[in-house]
Amino acid sequence: MSMFYGASNLIFENAKALRNNPTHAELIMWGYLKTSPLEVKVGN
């Protein structure tokens, strides 16, 4: 794996763990975004 701007292997391992284990809130958010992507408004 190539490092990005000198980041350590630990950074990549932590990111992988976070991607593979979403929180309850993230599961709800992604579930909503997958079912209604055109109704989501970001910002003002």
C-alpha positions in Angstrom: 0.0 0.0 0.0 1.4 3.4 -0.9 1.4 6.0 1.8 -0.4 9.3 1.3 1.7 12.4 2.2 3.7 10.3 4.7 0.8 9.0 6.7 1.6 6.0 8.8 0.2 2.5 8.4 -1.8 3.0 11.6 -3.8 5.8 9.9 -4.8 3.5 7.0 -5.6 0.6 9.4 -7.9 2.9 11.5 -9.6 4.2 8.3 -10.2 0.7 7.1 -11.7 -0.3 10.4 -14.0 2.7 10.4 -15.2 2.0 6.9 -15.9 -1.6 7.7 -17.8 -0.8 11.0 -20.2 2.1 10.4 -22.0 3.6 13.4 -25.8 3.3 13.9 -26.1 7.0 12.8 -24.1 6.3 9.6 -26.2 3.3 8.7 -29.4 5.4 9.1 -27.9 8.3 7.0 -26.7 6.0 4.2 -30.0 4.2 4.2 -31.8 7.5 3.7 -29.4 8.7 1.1 -29.6 5.5 -0.9 -33.4 5.7 -1.0 -33.9 9.4 -1.6 -30.7 10.9 -3.1 -32.5 13.7 -5.0 -34.3 15.0 -2.0 -31.2 15.7 0.1 -30.3 19.4 0.4 -26.9 20.4 1.8 -26.3 23.9 3.0 -28.7 26.9 2.6 
